[in-house]
């Protein structure tokens, strides 16, 4: 999709921003699959995400950011390597795990100390986060255990009227999932190797430990 949104899409996005501000849930296309979003600052809305996805609340939810500067709003401390990675790979298919700041509700981190963040390479979730003024929870728009949704119709078929809006931005590419890298330790650790390879990352930040999450 082009970075410039069409008028009809822009109208849907503006409606989505209004719904998010009111604590609603919005599904939207991303650079991989359709995502399901809620305002990260609204714990009741985040709880609804778990409910409609039938997802256990001991599994943390990632955040989608409007830009890399929002990292410092949700993470503390932010190691220097974070900015190196962000400037080279974001927006894009890299999810960075950092220690969360106090601004991130415990429900998002599933009671843990870390938060996973990404700036997607897609204008719609970026526009939603920009319009809301805070990051959005950005998990896949599917019931846990069911296939990821690549179209708006597939989102409707799984959720029906359980969510407040589906922004129809056409078919998602279904691209390979993002690479997840944890920068909370002395050395960065790859928890999942996805669209961005270990070799690409090491060219930017040197030696990396590979420890795929179970």
C-alpha positions in Angstrom: 0.0 0.0 0.0 1.1 3.5 -0.7 2.1 5.7 2.2 -0.6 8.2 1.2 -4.0 7.0 2.4 -7.0 7.2 0.0 -9.9 9.4 1.1 -12.1 6.4 2.0 -9.3 4.8 4.0 -8.6 8.1 5.7 -12.3 8.4 6.7 -12.1 4.9 8.2 -8.9 5.7 10.0 -10.5 8.9 11.5 -13.4 6.8 12.7 -11.0 4.3 14.1 -9.1 7.0 16.1 -12.4 8.2 17.6 -13.3 4.6 18.6 -9.9 4.0 20.2 -10.2 7.2 22.1 -13.5 6.0 23.5 -12.0 2.7 24.6 -13.1 0.6 21.6 -11.3 -2.1 19.6 -10.3 -1.6 16.0 -8.9 -4.2 13.5 -6.6 -2.9 10.7 -4.3 -4.1 8.0 -0.5 -4.2 8.7 2.6 -5.1 6.7 2.0 -8.8 7.7 -1.6 -9.7 8.7 -4.6 -7.9 10.1 -4.0 -6.6 13.6 -6.4 -5.9 16.5 -5.7 -2.7 18.4 -6.7 -0.9 21.6 -5.2 2.2 23.2 -2.3 1.2 25.4 -3.4 3.6 28.1 -6.9 2.0 28.5 -6.7 -1.1 30.7 -10.4 -2.0 30.1 -9.9 -1.9 26.3 -6.8 -4.1 26.6 -8.7 -6.6 28.7 -11.3 -6.8 25.9 -8.5 -7.7 23.5 -7.7 -10.7 25.6 -11.4 -11.6 25.9 -12.3 -11.4 22.2 -9.1 -13.2 21.2 -9.8 -15.9 23.9 -6.1 -15.3 24.9 -4.7 -16.2 28.2 -3.7 -13.1 30.2 -0.3 -14.6 31.1 0.8 -13.9 27.5 2.0 -10.3 26.9 0.7 -8.1 24.1 3.1 -6.2 21.8 2.8 -2.4 21.2 2.7 -0.7 17.8 4.3 2.7 17.8 3.7 5.7 15.5 7.5 6.4 15.3 10.7 5.4 17.0 10.7 8.3 19.4 7.7 6.7 21.2 10.1 4.0 22.4 11.2 6.3 25.2 7.6 6.7 26.3 7.1 3.0 27.0 10.5 1.7 27.9 13.0 2.6 30.6 16.0 2.4 30.4 16.5 2.5 26.7 19.9 1.1 25.8 21.8 2.8 23.1 21.7 -0.3 20.9 17.9 0.2 20.7 18.3 3.4 18.7 20.9 1.7 16.4 18.5 -1.1 15.6 15.5 1.2 15.3 17.2 3.6 12.9 18.3 0.8 10.7 15.2 -1.5 10.7 12.1 0.5 11.7 9.6 1.0 10.4 9.8 -2.7 9.5 9.7 -6.3 10.7 11.7 -6.0 13.9 10.1 -6.2 17.3 12.4 -5.0 20.2 11.9 -6.2 23.8 12.9 -3.7 26.5 12.2 -3.1 30.2 8.9 -1.4 30.3 8.3 2.0 31.9 5.7 2.7 34.5 3.4 4.1 31.9 2.8 0.6 30.5 -0.1 -1.1 32.3 0.8 -4.4 33.9 -2.0 -6.1 31.9 0.0 -5.5 28.6 3.1 -7.0 30.0 1.2 -9.9 31.6 2.7 -9.0 34.9 6.2 -9.1 33.6 8.9 -6.4 33.5 9.3 -6.1 29.7 7.4 -4.7 26.7 7.7 -5.6 23.0 7.6 -2.7 20.6 7.5 -2.3 16.8 6.9 0.4 14.2 5.1 -1.3 11.4 5.8 -0.5 7.8 2.2 0.3 7.0 0.5 3.7 7.1 -2.8 2.7 8.7 -1.5 1.5 12.2 0.9 4.4 12.2 -1.9 6.8 11.5 -4.0 5.3 14.3 -1.2 5.6 16.8 -0.5 9.1 15.7 -4.1 10.1 16.0 -4.5 8.5 19.3 -1.4 10.1 20.7 -0.2 7.0 22.4 0.9 3.5 21.2 -1.7 0.9 20.4 -1.7 -2.7 21.4 -1.1 -4.5 18.2 -1.8 -8.2 18.2 -3.0 -10.4 15.3 -6.8 -10.1 14.6 -7.7 -13.7 15.1 -9.1 -15.9 17.8 -6.1 -17.6 19.5 -5.3 -20.9 17.8 -7.1 -19.9 14.6 -5.5 -18.8 11.3 -4.3 -15.2 11.0 -6.7 -12.9 9.0 -5.4 -11.6 5.7 -8.6 -9.7 4.8 -11.3 -7.7 6.5 -13.8 -10.4 5.7 -11.6 -13.0 7.5 -11.6 -10.7 10.6 -15.4 -10.4 10.5 -15.8 -14.1 10.2 -13.8 -14.7 13.4 -15.0 -11.7 15.5 -18.4 -10.7 14.2 -19.7 -7.8 16.2 -17.3 -8.4 19.2 -15.1 -5.5 18.0 -16.1 -2.0 17.1 -14.6 -1.5 13.6 -12.6 -3.3 10.9 -10.7 -0.9 8.6 -10.7 -2.5 5.2 -7.4 -1.8 3.6 -7.4 -4.7 1.2 -5.5 -7.9 1.5 -2.4 -8.1 3.6 0.7 -9.7 2.2 0.9 -12.4 4.9 4.6 -11.7 5.0 7.0 -13.6 7.2 6.6 -12.6 10.9 8.8 -10.1 12.5 12.2 -10.9 14.1 12.1 -10.4 17.9 15.2 -9.2 19.6 15.7 -8.7 23.4 18.0 -5.9 24.4 17.5 -6.0 28.2 20.8 -7.9 28.8 24.5 -7.3 28.2 24.2 -8.7 24.7 21.2 -8.6 22.4 19.3 -11.9 22.1 17.2 -13.1 19.2 14.1 -14.7 20.5 12.6 -15.4 17.1 14.3 -15.1 13.7 11.8 -13.8 11.2 11.9 -11.5 8.2 15.1 -9.8 9.4 18.0 -12.3 9.6 20.6 -12.7 12.3 23.3 -11.8 9.7 21.5 -8.5 8.9 21.3 -7.6 12.6 24.9 -8.5 13.3 26.1 -6.2 10.5 24.6 -3.4 12.5 25.2 -4.2 16.1 27.9 -6.9 16.3 27.6 -10.3 17.9 24.1 -11.5 18.9 23.0 -14.5 21.0 20.4 -16.7 19.5 17.9 -18.2 21.9 14.6 -18.9 20.3 11.7 -18.4 22.8 9.8 -21.5 23.7 
